[in-house]
């Protein structure tokens, strides 16, 4: 795409936990030829400290100061950027004004939000402006929900190639996941509980799997939450997966936006595999119980405040660089077509999923949207990753972000 502005990409929230990892990736690990980018945050002193931390390669990277609540400053960023990557969360508290500025000015936008209630509000308020301006808004470009959304897309395309039909049912199971939590992610989750505690309509919305689908959709297939149960398709016990809440809604929105849909009666669910036998059963029940009681506790304001003060990581805290490098994830997908044909695929990553891997996914998302997807191929609007990106993005993830996408034998879940 033509260079009409100062920067192809501005990383907004560069001094946040994920922002630092992302900037380090662009400075010291991955080089995109002739990429014009800048780092932005609300504090110049923190930006200066970040450049010092990042070393020699960061010294030529411009820095910009803007606050998430300063509409004039955000508009100034949009005047200089073709795309803005935002890592400033919780997005429900700090994200709206930047989305509004991008939607109105025709600037592309990517983030890593896992807050479905906020995504729905942004679609309702700004999709018309984005369509008119040509801004491509792509939410959830991290571990939630790139592996799930693109894993399903990859599976559906392979099923169409092999069987001449797409899958009407898809299961995603977490075979392995190793990583930690950051204070920013915890803060986003806690904010959802705060909002829901005060808003009965939001509580009802959070029970609706189709909440991100376009108004007037006619999908009626009943979606399900997986509890502690034995999954015969994977010959192992399964337990609830905490990211299923956002991932399932993103995948269902992709089904709604996909030309002709994956299937009108498409069903999708996610869970964690905990192993076979009595040991796997006990682990599944522990996970299910911990999630149930944890969610109940977070819904009670005094307990939520105590957990936040004494037990949970604070914003800016998270896994160490060594923990990020030691992390990984291995996701398995099983799709079944209307005629009963089955296909398995695997999606893996080589870093801590929520941070080391997420930073790479988000960086490559911004680059790919600007350099690989022409406006004639994908116009303005609110898109999921499955609709926003073409095959070049999956290639980038495999070549430069430590991820793999592969088809497995249909009878193999190992």
ZAMARGU-4260 file (C-alpha; in steps of 0.2 Angstrom, whole numbers, plus 5000, padded with zeros to 4 digits):
<rodrens>
0) 5000/5000/5000 | 5006/5018/4996 | 5015/5027/5010 | 5004/5042/5013 | 5007/5045/5031
5) 5022/5046/5043 | 5019/5029/5050 | 5012/5013/5043 | 5009/5007/5061 | 5009/5015/5078
10) 5009/5004/5094 | 4998/5013/5106 | 5001/5007/5124 | 5019/5003/5120 | 5024/5004/5139
15) 5011/4991/5144 | 5016/4973/5148 | 5011/4966/5131 | 5016/4983/5123 | 5034/4981/5129
20) 5035/4963/5122 | 5028/4968/5106 | 5040/4982/5104 | 5055/4971/5108 | 5049/4959/5095
25) 5049/4972/5082 | 5065/4980/5087 | 5076/4964/5091 | 5068/4948/5085 | 5058/4952/5069
30) 5062/4964/5055 | 5049/4969/5042 | 5058/4978/5027 | 5056/4996/5027 | 5042/4996/5041
35) 5038/5014/5047 | 5032/5012/5064 | 5032/5022/5081 | 5029/5019/5099 | 5015/5029/5108
40) 5010/5030/5127 | 5004/5043/5139 | 5021/5046/5147 | 5037/5052/5138 | 5048/5046/5153
45) 5041/5029/5152 | 5044/5029/5133 | 5062/5035/5136 | 5065/5021/5148 | 5057/5008/5136
50) 5069/5013/5122 | 5084/5011/5134 | 5078/4994/5139 | 5076/4989/5121 | 5093/4994/5116
55) 5102/5000/5101 | 5089/4995/5088 | 5076/5005/5097 | 5085/5022/5097 | 5079/5027/5079
60) 5061/5022/5083 | 5050/5038/5085 | 5040/5040/5101 | 5023/5049/5103 | 5013/5054/5118
65) 4995/5052/5119 | 4982/5048/5133 | 4968/5036/5130 | 4956/5049/5136 | 4963/5064/5125
70) 4952/5064/5109 | 4963/5078/5102 | 4979/5068/5105 | 4971/5052/5098 | 4965/5061/5082
75) 4983/5067/5080 | 4989/5049/5080 | 4976/5045/5067 | 4982/5059/5056 | 5000/5051/5056
80) 4996/5032/5056 | 4989/5020/5043 | 4986/5007/5057 | 4986/5008/5076 | 4989/4993/5087
85) 4982/4995/5104 | 4987/4986/5120 | 4978/4998/5132 | 4966/4989/5142 | 4954/4986/5150
90) 4947/4991/5134 | 4930/4994/5141 | 4938/5008/5152 | 4951/5015/5140 | 4948/5009/5123
95) 4933/5017/5115 | 4939/5034/5111 | 4953/5027/5100 | 4941/5015/5091 | 4930/5030/5088
100) 4944/5040/5081 | 4950/5026/5070 | 4933/5022/5063 | 4929/5040/5059 | 4946/5044/5051
105) 4948/5028/5040 | 4963/5021/5050 | 4965/5003/5052 | 4965/4996/5070 | 4970/4979/5079
110) 4969/4975/5097 | 4970/4960/5109 | 4954/4963/5119 | 4945/4948/5127 | 4930/4958/5132
115) 4914/4953/5122 | 4903/4966/5129 | 4914/4980/5124 | 4916/4973/5106 | 4898/4973/5104
120) 4896/4991/5110 | 4910/4996/5098 | 4901/4987/5084 | 4884/4995/5088 | 4892/5013/5089
125) 4905/5014/5076 | 4903/5000/5063 | 4893/5012/5051 | 4907/5025/5053 | 4920/5012/5049
130) 4911/5006/5034 | 4910/5024/5027 | 4928/5028/5031 | 4936/5012/5026 | 4943/5008/5043
135) 4946/4990/5046 | 4943/4986/5064 | 4950/4969/5070 | 4948/4965/5088 | 4955/4950/5098
140) 4971/4948/5088 | 4980/4938/5102 | 4979/4921/5110 | 4960/4926/5111 | 4956/4923/5098
145) 4968/4920/5084 | 4972/4902/5086 | 4953/4898/5089 | 4947/4908/5074 | 4960/4904/5062
150) 4961/4886/5068 | 4942/4884/5063 | 4945/4894/5046 | 4960/4883/5042 | 4950/4867/5046
155) 4935/4873/5036 | 4945/4877/5021 | 4954/4860/5022 | 4937/4851/5024 | 4930/4860/5008
160) 4946/4854/4999 | 4945/4836/5004 | 4927/4833/5006 | 4918/4846/4996 | 4908/4852/5011
165) 4912/4862/5027 | 4910/4856/5045 | 4894/4859/5054 | 4901/4855/5071 | 4919/4859/5077
170) 4927/4855/5094 | 4943/4864/5100 | 4952/4855/5114 | 4967/4862/5123 | 4980/4848/5123
175) 4993/4858/5131 | 4996/4875/5138 | 5009/4883/5148 | 5010/4901/5153 | 5006/4914/5166
180) 4994/4928/5169 | 4997/4947/5169 | 4989/4961/5179 | 4982/4968/5163 | 4972/4953/5159
185) 4966/4951/5177 | 4960/4969/5177 | 4950/4966/5161 | 4942/4951/5168 | 4938/4959/5184
190) 4930/4974/5175 | 4918/4962/5166 | 4912/4956/5183 | 4910/4974/5189 | 4900/4979/5174
195) 4889/4963/5175 | 4886/4965/5194 | 4877/4982/5190 | 4869/4978/5174 | 4855/4964/5172
200) 4855/4967/5153 | 4874/4963/5152 | 4872/4948/5163 | 4859/4942/5150 | 4870/4946/5136
205) 4885/4937/5143 | 4874/4921/5142 | 4870/4924/5124 | 4883/4915/5113 | 4878/4924/5098
210) 4880/4942/5106 | 4893/4947/5093 | 4883/4941/5078 | 4875/4954/5067 | 4857/4960/5071
215) 4844/4950/5063 | 4854/4934/5062 | 4844/4918/5061 | 4856/4906/5070 | 4847/4894/5082
220) 4859/4880/5084 | 4861/4878/5103 | 4879/4881/5109 | 4885/4873/5125 | 4897/4876/5139
225) 4908/4860/5142 | 4909/4855/5160 | 4919/4841/5168 | 4915/4826/5156 | 4924/4812/5147
230) 4926/4816/5128 | 4926/4801/5118 | 4932/4810/5102 | 4948/4813/5111 | 4948/4798/5123
235) 4951/4810/5138 | 4943/4820/5151 | 4938/4838/5147 | 4936/4853/5158 | 4930/4871/5155
240) 4942/4882/5146 | 4942/4900/5153 | 4945/4908/5136 | 4930/4899/5128 | 4918/4914/5132
245) 4927/4926/5120 | 4933/4913/5108 | 4917/4905/5105 | 4908/4922/5101 | 4922/4927/5089
250) 4921/4910/5080 | 4902/4912/5079 | 4903/4930/5072 | 4915/4923/5059 | 4902/4910/5054
255) 4889/4924/5053 | 4901/4935/5042 | 4908/4921/5031 | 4900/4920/5013 | 4887/4907/5014
260) 4892/4903/5032 | 4902/4888/5038 | 4885/4881/5042 | 4867/4888/5046 | 4867/4876/5061
265) 4885/4878/5065 | 4890/4872/5083 | 4907/4876/5091 | 4914/4872/5109 | 4930/4873/5118
270) 4937/4864/5133 | 4954/4858/5141 | 4959/4840/5141 | 4965/4834/5158 | 4970/4816/5154
275) 4962/4799/5154 | 4957/4788/5169 | 4953/4793/5187 | 4968/4805/5187 | 4960/4814/5172
280) 4943/4814/5180 | 4949/4821/5196 | 4959/4835/5187 | 4944/4840/5176 | 4932/4841/5191
285) 4945/4852/5200 | 4946/4864/5186 | 4927/4864/5184 | 4925/4867/5203 | 4939/4881/5203
290) 4931/4890/5189 | 4914/4889/5196 | 4918/4895/5213 | 4931/4908/5206 | 4917/4916/5196
295) 4905/4916/5210 | 4919/4924/5221 | 4923/4937/5208 | 4904/4942/5207 | 4905/4947/5225
300) 4912/4964/5227 | 4921/4962/5243 | 4929/4946/5238 | 4934/4953/5221 | 4943/4967/5230
305) 4952/4956/5242 | 4958/4945/5228 | 4964/4960/5218 | 4973/4967/5233 | 4982/4952/5240
310) 4982/4937/5227 | 4981/4943/5209 | 4995/4951/5199 | 4994/4970/5197 | 4993/4980/5180
315) 5011/4979/5173 | 5015/4963/5181 | 5016/4946/5172 | 5027/4931/5167 | 5045/4934/5167
320) 5055/4933/5150 | 5061/4916/5155 | 5043/4910/5158 | 5037/4917/5142 | 5051/4908/5132
325) 5046/4892/5142 | 5028/4893/5138 | 5018/4885/5124 | 5001/4879/5118 | 4994/4865/5108
330) 4976/4866/5102 | 4967/4851/5093 | 4952/4854/5082 | 4939/4841/5076 | 4927/4845/5063
335) 4912/4835/5057 | 4903/4838/5041 | 4884/4836/5038 | 4888/4819/5030 | 4898/4813/5044
340) 4916/4815/5037 | 4929/4820/5051 | 4944/4831/5050 | 4957/4835/5063 | 4969/4849/5064
345) 4982/4856/5076 | 4987/4873/5080 | 5003/4876/5091 | 5013/4890/5097 | 5031/4891/5105
350) 5029/4905/5118 | 5018/4909/5133 | 5001/4910/5125 | 4995/4926/5133 | 5010/4936/5131
355) 5025/4930/5122 | 5014/4922/5108 | 5001/4935/5109 | 5013/4950/5106 | 5019/4941/5090
360) 5002/4937/5084 | 4997/4955/5086 | 5012/4963/5078 | 5010/4952/5063 | 4991/4956/5062
365) 4995/4974/5061 | 5008/4971/5047 | 4998/4959/5037 | 4982/4970/5037 | 4992/4984/5030
370) 5004/4975/5018 | 4994/4959/5013 | 4976/4965/5013 | 4971/4978/5000 | 4956/4988/5003
375) 4948/4981/4987 | 4949/4964/4996 | 4943/4969/5013 | 4934/4985/5015 | 4930/4995/5031
380) 4920/4988/5045 | 4922/4977/5061 | 4930/4960/5055 | 4936/4945/5064 | 4953/4938/5060
385) 4945/4924/5049 | 4937/4937/5038 | 4950/4951/5039 | 4966/4941/5034 | 4971/4931/5019
390) 4982/4916/5019 | 4998/4927/5020 | 4994/4930/5039 | 4994/4912/5043 | 5010/4911/5033
395) 5017/4925/5043 | 5012/4916/5059 | 5021/4900/5054 | 5037/4909/5047 | 5039/4923/5060
400) 5029/4920/5075 | 5033/4902/5080 | 5015/4895/5076 | 5010/4879/5066 | 4994/4874/5057
405) 4993/4856/5052 | 4981/4843/5047 | 4981/4827/5057 | 4975/4809/5053 | 4957/4808/5055
410) 4958/4795/5068 | 4973/4802/5078 | 4970/4813/5093 | 4988/4811/5100
</rodrens>
